[in-house]
Amino acid sequence: MAYKQTTKPSAPQGSQLDPESRSQLPFLKMNFILMAIAGVMIVLGFCLMAGGATDWDAFNADIFSVRRVVVGPTIAFLGFIFMGFAIMYSPKRKV
């Protein structure tokens, strides 16, 4: 008695996913785009907060600038919030 293969053969390496398995992927292309935007926002916020004293012995009032104390942390915080949205984003399915 010969053995009969009852399952579908696996797709060769590098081929496109079939639509059935594509619908089961946790993240879509749009999720990755939104996560990249959120990552850029987070890095931008931290870059705006960066900087400091050039002379350790002298006081530099620039460390209390609005850019470092308000704008940078706000953009970084919004980036973290947007990252959560990007992970949970699910587009509406057309019926």
MDTraj code that builds the backbone (N, CA, C; nanometers):
import mdtraj as md
import numpy as np

residues = "MET ALA TYR LYS GLN THR THR LYS PRO SER ALA PRO GLN GLY SER GLN LEU ASP PRO GLU SER ARG SER GLN LEU PRO PHE LEU LYS MET ASN PHE ILE LEU MET ALA ILE ALA GLY VAL MET ILE VAL LEU GLY PHE CYS LEU MET ALA GLY GLY ALA THR ASP TRP ASP ALA PHE ASN ALA ASP ILE PHE SER VAL ARG ARG VAL VAL VAL GLY PRO THR ILE ALA PHE LEU GLY PHE ILE PHE MET GLY PHE ALA ILE MET TYR SER PRO LYS ARG LYS VAL".split()
xyz = np.array([
    [0.0834, -0.1165, 0.0000],
    [0.0000, 0.0000, 0.0000],
    [0.0886, 0.1237, 0.0000],
    [0.0716, 0.2058, -0.0976],
    [0.1536, 0.3253, -0.1138],
    [0.0980, 0.4380, -0.0272],
    [0.1891, 0.5186, 0.0265],
    [0.1493, 0.6324, 0.1088],
    [0.1064, 0.7454, 0.0178],
    [-0.0098, 0.8042, 0.0447],
    [-0.0607, 0.9159, -0.0331],
    [-0.0482, 1.0442, 0.0468],
    [0.0066, 1.1458, -0.0155],
    [0.0207, 1.2735, 0.0535],
    [-0.1137, 1.3453, 0.0505],
    [-0.1651, 1.3804, 0.1695],
    [-0.2963, 1.4437, 0.1768],
    [-0.2892, 1.5924, 0.2064],
    [-0.1725, 1.6433, 0.2407],
    [-0.1602, 1.7865, 0.2685],
    [-0.1043, 1.8577, 0.1464],
    [-0.1282, 1.9887, 0.1438],
    [-0.0747, 2.0685, 0.0344],
    [0.0760, 2.0781, 0.0479],
    [0.1483, 2.0745, -0.0621],
    [0.2937, 2.0908, -0.0528],
    [0.3260, 2.2325, -0.0069],
    [0.4346, 2.2473, 0.0674],
    [0.4716, 2.3798, 0.1169],
    [0.5221, 2.4659, 0.0020],
    [0.5012, 2.5966, 0.0178],
    [0.5425, 2.6913, -0.0854],
    [0.6942, 2.7006, -0.0874],
    [0.7527, 2.7166, -0.2044],
    [0.8980, 2.7296, -0.2107],
    [0.9439, 2.8579, -0.1429],
    [1.0687, 2.8585, -0.0997],
    [1.1236, 2.9749, -0.0305],
    [1.1184, 3.0967, -0.1215],
    [1.0829, 3.2139, -0.0630],
    [1.0817, 3.3379, -0.1372],
    [0.9548, 3.3640, -0.2138],
    [0.8589, 3.2748, -0.2073],
    [0.7358, 3.2987, -0.2811],
    [0.6397, 3.3831, -0.1981],
    [0.5408, 3.4400, -0.2639],
    [0.4409, 3.5217, -0.1966],
    [0.3502, 3.4333, -0.1122],
    [0.2998, 3.4915, -0.0035],
    [0.2061, 3.4191, 0.0806],
    [0.0703, 3.4126, 0.0122],
    [0.0005, 3.3021, 0.0299],
    [-0.1326, 3.2938, -0.0262],
    [-0.2276, 3.3793, 0.0584],
    [-0.3402, 3.4217, 0.0013],
    [-0.4308, 3.5126, 0.0722],
    [-0.4824, 3.4572, 0.2050],
    [-0.4964, 3.3254, 0.2151],
    [-0.5470, 3.2659, 0.3389],
    [-0.4500, 3.2879, 0.4545],
    [-0.3215, 3.2641, 0.4321],
    [-0.2245, 3.2820, 0.5391],
    [-0.1930, 3.4295, 0.5607],
    [-0.2082, 3.5128, 0.4584],
    [-0.1838, 3.6560, 0.4719],
    [-0.2841, 3.7185, 0.5675],
    [-0.4074, 3.6711, 0.5685],
    [-0.5081, 3.7281, 0.6564],
    [-0.4822, 3.6916, 0.8017],
    [-0.3955, 3.5953, 0.8282],
    [-0.3660, 3.5540, 0.9644],
    [-0.2416, 3.6222, 1.0213],
    [-0.1733, 3.7043, 0.9421],
    [-0.0552, 3.7734, 0.9913],
    [-0.0970, 3.8794, 1.0937],
    [-0.0202, 3.8956, 1.2010],
    [-0.0617, 3.9908, 1.3051],
    [-0.0482, 4.1369, 1.2626],
    [0.0525, 4.1698, 1.1813],
    [0.0732, 4.3072, 1.1388],
    [0.0691, 4.3157, 0.9872],
    [0.0104, 4.4234, 0.9392],
    [0.0065, 4.4501, 0.7958],
    [0.1111, 4.5549, 0.7616],
    [0.1234, 4.5860, 0.6353],
    [0.2206, 4.6845, 0.5908],
    [0.1941, 4.8196, 0.6554],
    [0.0668, 4.8559, 0.6697],
    [0.0317, 4.9844, 0.7285],
    [0.0757, 4.9921, 0.8751],
    [0.0693, 4.8799, 0.9478],
    [0.1155, 4.8789, 1.0862],
    [0.2639, 4.9135, 1.0938],
    [0.3426, 4.8566, 1.0043],
    [0.4862, 4.8832, 1.0059],
    [0.5162, 5.0276, 0.9676],
    [0.4408, 5.0845, 0.8759],
    [0.4593, 5.2252, 0.8383],
    [0.4280, 5.3151, 0.9572],
    [0.3163, 5.2879, 1.0251],
    [0.2787, 5.3689, 1.1412],
    [0.3795, 5.3533, 1.2551],
    [0.4318, 5.2311, 1.2747],
    [0.5326, 5.2107, 1.3790],
    [0.6622, 5.2838, 1.3456],
    [0.6981, 5.2910, 1.2181],
    [0.8186, 5.3641, 1.1783],
    [0.8012, 5.5138, 1.2052],
    [0.6833, 5.5672, 1.1758],
    [0.6558, 5.7084, 1.2033],
    [0.6647, 5.7350, 1.3533],
    [0.6085, 5.6456, 1.4342],
    [0.6145, 5.6614, 1.5797],
    [0.7590, 5.6549, 1.6282],
    [0.8379, 5.5651, 1.5724],
    [0.9787, 5.5560, 1.6105],
    [1.0556, 5.6830, 1.5789],
    [1.0265, 5.7424, 1.4639],
    [1.0917, 5.8684, 1.4266],
    [1.0506, 5.9788, 1.5238],
    [0.9229, 5.9807, 1.5636],
    [0.8769, 6.0814, 1.6601],
    [0.9497, 6.0654, 1.7939],
    [0.9672, 5.9421, 1.8383],
    [1.0351, 5.9181, 1.9661],
    [1.1810, 5.9635, 1.9590],
    [1.2489, 5.9271, 1.8523],
    [1.3896, 5.9663, 1.8367],
    [1.4008, 6.1180, 1.8258],
    [1.3100, 6.1820, 1.7526],
    [1.3114, 6.3275, 1.7398],
    [1.2920, 6.3936, 1.8756],
    [1.1995, 6.3415, 1.9564],
    [1.1779, 6.3970, 2.0894],
    [1.3017, 6.3878, 2.1765],
    [1.3703, 6.2732, 2.1718],
    [1.4917, 6.2586, 2.2512],
    [1.6043, 6.3467, 2.1978],
    [1.6104, 6.3663, 2.0669],
    [1.7122, 6.4559, 2.0107],
    [1.6875, 6.6003, 2.0531],
    [1.5601, 6.6399, 2.0610],
    [1.5292, 6.7751, 2.1063],
    [1.5639, 6.7955, 2.2533],
    [1.5603, 6.6888, 2.3324],
    [1.5976, 6.6993, 2.4733],
    [1.7490, 6.6939, 2.4934],
    [1.8217, 6.6514, 2.3923],
    [1.9666, 6.6307, 2.4063],
    [2.0402, 6.7634, 2.4169],
    [2.1612, 6.7533, 2.4554],
    [2.2456, 6.8712, 2.4703],
    [2.2830, 6.8883, 2.6154],
    [2.3600, 6.9872, 2.6417],
    [2.3967, 7.0098, 2.7809],
    [2.5068, 7.1113, 2.7926],
    [2.5643, 7.1105, 2.9074],
    [2.6687, 7.2070, 2.9368],
    [2.7971, 7.1703, 2.8635],
    [2.8609, 7.2714, 2.8097],
    [2.9906, 7.2483, 2.7465],
    [3.1024, 7.2658, 2.8489],
    [3.0746, 7.3430, 2.9535],
    [3.1711, 7.3636, 3.0606],
    [3.1060, 7.3187, 3.1905],
    [3.1612, 7.2167, 3.2530],
    [3.0998, 7.1588, 3.3727],
    [3.1076, 7.2515, 3.4933],
    [3.1976, 7.3478, 3.4916],
    [3.2152, 7.4363, 3.6061],
    [3.1228, 7.5581, 3.6014],
    [3.0678, 7.5891, 3.4853],
    [2.9845, 7.7090, 3.4709],
    [2.8384, 7.6686, 3.4556],
    [2.7499, 7.7516, 3.5090],
    [2.6061, 7.7258, 3.4964],
    [2.5597, 7.7687, 3.3573],
    [2.4798, 7.6841, 3.2957],
    [2.4263, 7.7150, 3.1635],
    [2.2740, 7.7126, 3.1736],
    [2.2103, 7.8261, 3.1572],
    [2.0648, 7.8352, 3.1706],
    [1.9921, 7.7699, 3.0538],
    [2.0635, 7.7316, 2.9493],
    [2.0009, 7.6701, 2.8323],
    [1.9408, 7.5330, 2.8631],
    [1.9798, 7.4715, 2.9741],
    [1.9227, 7.3409, 3.0081],
    [1.7757, 7.3521, 3.0465],
    [1.7299, 7.4724, 3.0760],
    [1.5901, 7.4934, 3.1121],
    [1.5092, 7.5549, 2.9973],
    [1.5578, 7.5428, 2.8746],
    [1.4863, 7.6012, 2.7610],
    [1.3564, 7.5254, 2.7352],
    [1.2628, 7.5926, 2.6707],
    [1.1318, 7.5333, 2.6405],
    [1.1474, 7.4113, 2.5509],
    [1.2440, 7.4161, 2.4607],
    [1.2666, 7.3037, 2.3692],
    [1.3028, 7.1775, 2.4454],
    [1.3878, 7.1887, 2.5462],
    [1.4338, 7.0711, 2.6198],
    [1.3368, 7.0255, 2.7275],
    [1.2591, 7.1176, 2.7840],
    [1.1740, 7.0829, 2.8969],
    [1.0306, 7.0526, 2.8553],
    [0.9838, 7.1141, 2.7454],
    [0.8437, 7.0981, 2.7065],
    [0.8284, 7.0283, 2.5715],
    [0.8906, 7.0825, 2.4694],
    [0.8683, 7.0345, 2.3325],
    [0.9218, 6.8920, 2.3136],
    [1.0456, 6.8680, 2.3530],
    [1.1058, 6.7354, 2.3363],
    [1.0293, 6.6248, 2.4075],
    [1.0027, 6.6409, 2.5387],
    [0.9273, 6.5359, 2.6079],
    [0.7860, 6.5163, 2.5524],
    [0.7225, 6.6245, 2.5078],
    [0.5872, 6.6125, 2.4522],
    [0.5884, 6.5311, 2.3236],
    [0.6830, 6.5582, 2.2355],
    [0.6907, 6.4837, 2.1094],
    [0.7256, 6.3370, 2.1364],
    [0.8164, 6.3113, 2.2294],
    [0.8510, 6.1721, 2.2628],
    [0.7305, 6.0993, 2.3226],
    [0.6578, 6.1655, 2.4126],
    [0.5398, 6.1039, 2.4736],
    [0.4332, 6.0746, 2.3687],
    [0.4081, 6.1692, 2.2788],
    [0.3109, 6.1453, 2.1716],
    [0.3567, 6.0321, 2.0801],
    [0.4885, 6.0191, 2.0609],
    [0.5417, 5.9080, 1.9824],
    [0.5140, 5.7734, 2.0480],
    [0.5278, 5.7670, 2.1811],
    [0.4971, 5.6427, 2.2519],
    [0.3482, 5.6105, 2.2436],
    [0.2633, 5.7110, 2.2572],
    [0.1188, 5.6900, 2.2447],
    [0.0853, 5.6425, 2.1036],
    [0.1443, 5.7064, 2.0026],
    [0.1196, 5.6703, 1.8637],
    [0.1703, 5.5295, 1.8331],
    [0.2772, 5.4865, 1.9010],
    [0.3280, 5.3501, 1.8820],
    [0.2243, 5.2482, 1.9284],
    [0.1598, 5.2750, 2.0403],
    [0.0530, 5.1863, 2.0871],
    [-0.0616, 5.1801, 1.9881],
    [-0.0979, 5.2961, 1.9318],
    [-0.2026, 5.2987, 1.8293],
    [-0.1604, 5.2197, 1.7062],
    [-0.0345, 5.2354, 1.6645],
    [0.0143, 5.1664, 1.5448],
    [0.0131, 5.0153, 1.5625],
    [0.0402, 4.9685, 1.6837],
    [0.0392, 4.8246, 1.7090],
    [-0.1032, 4.7711, 1.7071],
    [-0.1974, 4.8477, 1.7615],
    [-0.3357, 4.8004, 1.7704],
    [-0.4181, 4.8305, 1.6454],
    [-0.3643, 4.9065, 1.5506],
    [-0.4387, 4.9469, 1.4325],
    [-0.4804, 4.8258, 1.3493],
    [-0.6064, 4.8245, 1.3134],
    [-0.6594, 4.7199, 1.2274],
    [-0.7532, 4.7853, 1.1267],
    [-0.7211, 4.7795, 0.9985],
    [-0.8048, 4.8476, 0.8993],
    [-0.9422, 4.7794, 0.8884],
    [-1.0387, 4.8571, 0.8498],
    [-1.1740, 4.8041, 0.8294],
    [-1.1715, 4.7103, 0.7100],
    [-1.2341, 4.5951, 0.7257],
    [-1.2426, 4.4961, 0.6172],
    [-1.3603, 4.5295, 0.5276],
    [-1.3390, 4.5242, 0.3975],
    [-1.4502, 4.5452, 0.3034],
    [-1.5330, 4.4184, 0.2957],
    [-1.6636, 4.4351, 0.2980],
    [-1.7526, 4.3193, 0.2958],
    [-1.8015, 4.2949, 0.1550],
])
top = md.Topology()
chain = top.add_chain()
for i, resn in enumerate(residues, 1):
    res = top.add_residue(resn, chain, resSeq=i)
    for name in ("N", "CA", "C"):
        top.add_atom(name, md.element.get_by_symbol(name[0]), res)
traj = md.Trajectory(xyz[None], top)
